[in-house]
């Protein structure tokens, strides 16, 4: 058995807290084994602060599954971060980046089965010269470097009763309409449908495609994008044999009865996709990156600096991310 590679995230945030809390619940949560790419000293110090009994052991990836039942397994030799809980330290940016890079390399070398990333402070990394807006774009480049495959990653939010995919992601709302194209919707939908088949074992994924404007444009009275951009994409998807419906009014897509009619909702912009998931399952939702040559998930929350080290951070989303990453890794390998 290969472990999940779990990154440290920003050392000042709750990544350490939720990793320790998840390990403490490993038996009850039936948690697959992970190896943590962070300093054993940092883990031990944070565990003491949290009041959690957490023996830490430095191991190789191959030793991690055996060690997991009795100790918190950290990758041997990982450098120690300087940050105190809740206090960002610019010098720790290199550790955050190294954790992501080294964890991805473990997956590429088949020493880990999948990648789970803890939350990062994007503005802190940018201030330190990190050239990417977030995890997703960096992982796409690492996919090319380590796997020889450059693909366009697609963000999916997954909760027990709802999956959503934003077609445009981290862009200003004022730019969404100008960035939205039929080709972009088609590419996103194709990747989503293929990944739901290969990694989620859904034989014929049903895609519900939202409109952009209120009431899906009201037949052109409140915007033309539904008629000129979104509807042609839906029609093309159907011609390709992908089960797709829409454009649908976003305000009626997410109640329980509507959710029963699809496997994933394709939304036109970030908040249109994330608000319903977080409203329905804030503590359980998981961020999944589709389209990469490896399985990657993440908790559906940020660094929460204000509660780091207090014991208030809940590990539920991280536990879900680890379990889902293991499931996706097994599906991709045919296990």
C-alpha positions as CSV (number, residue, x, y, z in Angstrom):
1,X,0.0,0.0,0.0
2,X,1.3,3.5,-0.9
3,X,0.4,6.4,1.4
4,X,-1.3,9.7,0.5
5,X,1.2,12.5,0.3
6,X,-0.1,15.3,2.5
7,X,1.5,18.8,2.3
8,X,2.0,21.2,5.2
9,X,0.3,24.2,3.6
10,X,1.2,27.4,5.3
11,X,2.9,26.6,8.6
12,X,1.2,29.5,10.3
13,X,-2.3,28.3,9.4
14,X,-4.5,25.4,10.4
15,X,-2.9,22.8,8.2
16,X,-0.8,21.4,11.1
17,X,-3.9,21.5,13.4
18,X,-6.2,19.5,11.1
19,X,-3.5,17.0,10.0
20,X,-2.9,16.2,13.7
21,X,-6.6,16.1,14.5
22,X,-7.3,13.9,11.5
23,X,-4.5,11.5,12.5
24,X,-6.0,11.4,16.0
25,X,-9.3,10.3,14.5
26,X,-7.7,7.8,12.1
27,X,-9.5,4.7,13.4
28,X,-12.9,6.2,13.8
29,X,-12.7,7.9,10.4
30,X,-11.1,4.8,8.7
31,X,-8.4,7.1,7.4
32,X,-6.1,5.8,4.8
33,X,-2.4,6.2,5.8
34,X,-0.6,9.4,4.8
35,X,2.9,10.7,4.9
36,X,3.2,14.4,6.0
37,X,5.6,16.6,4.1
38,X,6.5,18.9,7.0
39,X,8.9,19.0,9.9
40,X,8.5,16.4,12.6
41,X,9.5,19.2,15.1
42,X,6.7,21.5,13.9
43,X,4.2,18.7,14.2
44,X,5.3,17.8,17.7
45,X,5.2,21.4,18.9
46,X,1.7,22.0,17.5
47,X,0.4,18.8,19.0
48,X,1.6,19.9,22.4
49,X,-0.1,23.3,21.9
50,X,-3.3,21.5,20.9
51,X,-3.1,19.1,23.8
52,X,-3.3,16.0,21.5
53,X,-1.2,12.9,22.2
54,X,0.6,12.5,18.9
55,X,3.9,10.6,18.8
56,X,5.8,11.7,15.7
57,X,8.1,9.6,13.6
58,X,10.3,10.4,10.6
59,X,9.9,7.8,8.0
60,X,10.3,7.1,4.3
61,X,7.2,6.8,2.1
62,X,7.5,3.0,2.1
63,X,7.6,2.9,5.9
64,X,4.6,5.3,6.4
65,X,1.7,2.8,6.1
66,X,3.2,0.5,8.8
67,X,4.0,3.5,11.0
68,X,0.6,5.2,10.6
69,X,-1.3,3.2,13.2
70,X,1.0,4.1,16.1
71,X,2.7,7.4,15.1
72,X,2.2,10.5,12.9
73,X,4.5,9.8,9.9
74,X,6.6,12.8,8.6
75,X,8.9,12.6,5.6
76,X,12.4,12.2,7.1
77,X,14.7,15.3,6.8
78,X,12.0,17.9,6.0
79,X,13.1,21.4,7.1
80,X,11.6,23.1,10.1
81,X,9.3,26.2,9.6
82,X,9.7,29.3,11.8
83,X,6.2,30.6,11.8
84,X,4.2,30.8,15.0
85,X,0.5,29.9,14.8
86,X,-1.4,32.7,13.1
87,X,1.7,34.7,12.3
88,X,2.9,34.5,8.7
89,X,6.6,34.3,8.1
90,X,7.8,35.2,4.6
91,X,10.8,32.9,5.0
92,X,8.5,29.9,5.2
93,X,7.3,30.3,1.7
94,X,10.1,28.1,0.4
95,X,8.9,25.3,2.8
96,X,5.3,25.6,1.6
97,X,6.4,25.4,-2.0
98,X,8.9,22.5,-1.4
99,X,6.2,20.6,0.3
100,X,3.9,20.8,-2.7
101,X,6.7,20.0,-5.1
102,X,8.2,17.1,-3.2
103,X,4.7,15.6,-2.5
104,X,3.9,15.7,-6.2
105,X,7.3,14.1,-7.0
106,X,6.4,11.2,-4.6
107,X,3.2,10.6,-6.5
108,X,5.1,10.7,-9.9
109,X,7.7,8.2,-8.6
110,X,4.8,6.0,-7.4
111,X,6.0,6.3,-3.8
112,X,2.6,7.9,-2.9
113,X,-0.8,7.1,-4.4
114,X,-2.3,10.6,-4.5
115,X,-1.8,14.2,-3.3
116,X,-3.7,16.1,-0.7
117,X,-2.7,19.8,-0.2
118,X,-3.3,21.8,3.0
119,X,-4.4,25.5,2.7
120,X,-1.8,28.0,1.6
121,X,-1.7,31.8,2.0
122,X,-1.6,32.9,-1.6
123,X,-0.8,36.5,-0.8
124,X,2.2,35.5,1.3
125,X,3.5,33.2,-1.4
126,X,3.1,36.0,-4.0
127,X,5.0,38.4,-1.8
128,X,7.8,35.9,-1.7
129,X,7.9,35.7,-5.5
130,X,5.7,32.7,-6.2
131,X,4.6,33.1,-9.8
132,X,1.3,31.2,-9.6
133,X,-2.1,32.4,-8.4
134,X,-2.7,29.2,-6.4
135,X,-2.1,25.4,-6.1
136,X,-3.9,24.5,-9.3
137,X,-1.8,26.3,-11.8
138,X,1.4,25.2,-10.1
139,X,0.3,21.6,-10.1
140,X,-0.4,21.8,-13.8
141,X,3.2,22.8,-14.4
142,X,4.4,20.1,-12.1
143,X,2.3,17.6,-14.0
144,X,4.2,18.5,-17.1
145,X,7.6,18.4,-15.3
146,X,7.2,15.1,-13.5
147,X,4.7,13.2,-15.7
148,X,5.4,14.7,-19.1
149,X,1.8,15.8,-19.5
150,X,0.6,19.4,-19.6
151,X,-3.2,19.4,-19.2
152,X,-5.7,22.1,-18.3
153,X,-6.8,21.6,-14.7
154,X,-10.4,21.9,-13.8
155,X,-11.6,22.7,-10.2
156,X,-14.4,20.7,-8.7
157,X,-16.1,21.1,-5.3
158,X,-17.3,17.8,-4.0
159,X,-19.8,17.3,-1.1
160,X,-21.8,14.2,-0.2
161,X,-24.8,15.5,-2.1
162,X,-23.4,17.9,-4.6
163,X,-20.6,18.4,-7.1
164,X,-19.9,21.7,-8.8
165,X,-17.4,22.9,-11.4
166,X,-16.7,26.6,-12.1
167,X,-15.9,27.3,-15.8
168,X,-14.1,30.5,-14.9
169,X,-12.3,30.5,-11.6
170,X,-10.1,33.1,-10.0
171,X,-11.1,36.1,-12.1
172,X,-12.9,39.3,-11.3
173,X,-16.7,39.0,-11.7
174,X,-16.5,42.0,-14.1
175,X,-14.4,39.9,-16.5
176,X,-16.4,36.7,-16.5
177,X,-18.7,37.5,-19.4
178,X,-15.8,38.5,-21.7
179,X,-13.8,35.4,-20.8
180,X,-16.7,33.0,-21.3
181,X,-16.7,31.1,-24.6
182,X,-18.4,28.1,-26.0
183,X,-15.0,26.4,-26.4
184,X,-14.1,27.0,-22.8
185,X,-17.4,25.5,-21.6
186,X,-16.9,22.5,-23.9
187,X,-13.3,21.9,-22.7
188,X,-14.3,22.1,-19.1
189,X,-17.3,19.8,-19.6
190,X,-15.3,17.2,-21.5
191,X,-12.6,17.0,-18.8
192,X,-15.3,16.8,-16.1
193,X,-17.2,14.0,-17.8
194,X,-14.0,12.0,-18.5
195,X,-12.8,12.3,-14.9
196,X,-16.2,11.4,-13.4
197,X,-16.0,8.2,-15.5
198,X,-12.3,7.3,-14.8
199,X,-11.9,8.5,-11.2
200,X,-15.5,8.3,-9.8
201,X,-16.8,5.3,-11.6
202,X,-19.9,7.1,-13.0
203,X,-20.5,5.3,-16.3
204,X,-22.6,8.1,-17.9
205,X,-22.2,11.4,-16.0
206,X,-25.1,13.8,-16.1
207,X,-24.0,17.4,-16.5
208,X,-26.3,20.3,-15.5
209,X,-25.1,23.5,-17.1
210,X,-26.0,26.8,-15.5
211,X,-26.8,30.1,-17.1
212,X,-24.8,33.2,-16.5
213,X,-27.5,35.8,-16.0
214,X,-30.5,35.9,-13.7
215,X,-33.2,33.4,-14.8
216,X,-30.7,32.1,-17.4
217,X,-31.2,35.3,-19.4
218,X,-35.0,35.1,-19.7
219,X,-34.7,34.3,-23.4
220,X,-32.4,37.2,-24.1
221,X,-34.3,39.8,-22.0
222,X,-31.5,39.8,-19.3
223,X,-28.5,39.0,-21.3
224,X,-27.6,37.1,-24.5
225,X,-24.8,34.8,-23.3
226,X,-27.2,31.9,-22.7
227,X,-28.3,32.0,-26.3
228,X,-25.0,32.8,-28.0
229,X,-22.4,31.0,-25.8
230,X,-23.9,28.5,-23.4
231,X,-26.7,26.8,-25.3
232,X,-24.4,26.0,-28.3
233,X,-22.0,24.3,-25.9
234,X,-24.8,22.2,-24.4
235,X,-26.0,21.2,-27.9
236,X,-22.5,20.1,-28.9
237,X,-22.0,18.1,-25.8
238,X,-25.2,16.2,-26.5
239,X,-24.0,15.5,-30.1
240,X,-20.9,14.0,-28.6
241,X,-22.9,11.7,-26.4
242,X,-22.4,13.5,-23.1
243,X,-25.6,13.8,-21.1
244,X,-26.0,17.6,-20.6
245,X,-28.9,19.9,-19.7
246,X,-29.2,23.7,-19.7
247,X,-28.6,26.5,-19.6
248,X,-30.5,26.4,-16.3
249,X,-31.3,29.2,-13.9
250,X,-28.7,29.0,-11.2
251,X,-31.2,30.0,-8.5
252,X,-33.2,26.8,-9.0
253,X,-30.4,24.3,-9.6
254,X,-29.4,23.4,-6.1
255,X,-32.4,22.4,-4.0
256,X,-32.6,18.7,-3.1
257,X,-35.0,17.6,-5.9
258,X,-33.0,19.4,-8.6
259,X,-29.7,17.8,-7.4
260,X,-31.2,14.4,-7.9
261,X,-31.2,15.0,-11.7
262,X,-27.5,15.4,-12.3
263,X,-24.1,14.2,-11.1
264,X,-22.3,17.6,-11.5
265,X,-23.3,21.2,-12.0
266,X,-21.2,23.3,-14.4
267,X,-21.3,26.9,-13.3
268,X,-20.1,29.9,-15.1
269,X,-18.1,31.6,-12.3
270,X,-16.4,30.9,-9.0
271,X,-19.1,31.9,-6.5
272,X,-21.9,30.5,-8.5
273,X,-20.2,27.1,-8.0
274,X,-18.8,27.5,-4.5
275,X,-21.6,29.1,-2.6
276,X,-24.1,26.2,-2.8
277,X,-21.5,23.6,-1.9
278,X,-20.4,25.6,1.2
279,X,-24.0,26.4,2.2
280,X,-25.0,22.7,2.0
281,X,-21.8,21.1,3.4
282,X,-19.3,23.6,4.7
283,X,-17.4,21.2,6.9
284,X,-17.6,18.2,4.6
285,X,-16.8,19.7,1.1
286,X,-13.6,18.8,-0.7
287,X,-11.7,20.7,-3.4
288,X,-10.8,18.3,-6.2
289,X,-8.6,19.1,-9.2
290,X,-9.7,17.3,-12.3
291,X,-7.6,16.9,-15.5
292,X,-4.2,16.4,-13.8
293,X,-2.2,13.2,-14.5
294,X,-2.6,12.4,-10.8
295,X,-5.3,12.5,-8.1
296,X,-5.3,15.7,-6.0
297,X,-7.7,17.0,-3.4
298,X,-7.7,19.7,-0.7
299,X,-9.9,20.8,2.2
300,X,-12.5,23.3,1.2
301,X,-11.3,26.2,3.4
302,X,-8.4,28.5,3.8
303,X,-5.5,28.9,6.3
304,X,-7.8,30.3,9.1
305,X,-4.9,32.1,10.7
306,X,-7.1,33.5,13.4
307,X,-7.8,30.0,14.9
308,X,-4.5,28.3,14.2
309,X,-3.2,26.6,17.3
310,X,-6.4,27.0,19.2
311,X,-7.9,23.6,18.6
312,X,-11.0,25.1,17.0
313,X,-10.2,24.0,13.5
314,X,-12.3,21.0,12.4
315,X,-10.5,18.2,10.4
316,X,-13.7,17.0,8.7
317,X,-12.9,18.5,5.3
318,X,-9.3,17.2,5.4
319,X,-10.5,13.7,6.4
320,X,-12.9,13.8,3.4
321,X,-10.1,15.0,1.1
322,X,-7.8,12.2,2.2
323,X,-10.4,9.5,1.8
324,X,-11.5,10.9,-1.6
325,X,-7.9,11.1,-2.8
326,X,-7.4,7.5,-1.9
327,X,-10.5,6.5,-3.8
328,X,-9.5,8.5,-6.8
329,X,-6.0,7.0,-6.7
330,X,-7.4,3.5,-6.6
331,X,-9.8,4.1,-9.5
332,X,-7.1,5.5,-11.7
333,X,-4.9,2.5,-11.1
334,X,-7.7,0.1,-11.6
335,X,-7.4,-1.3,-8.1
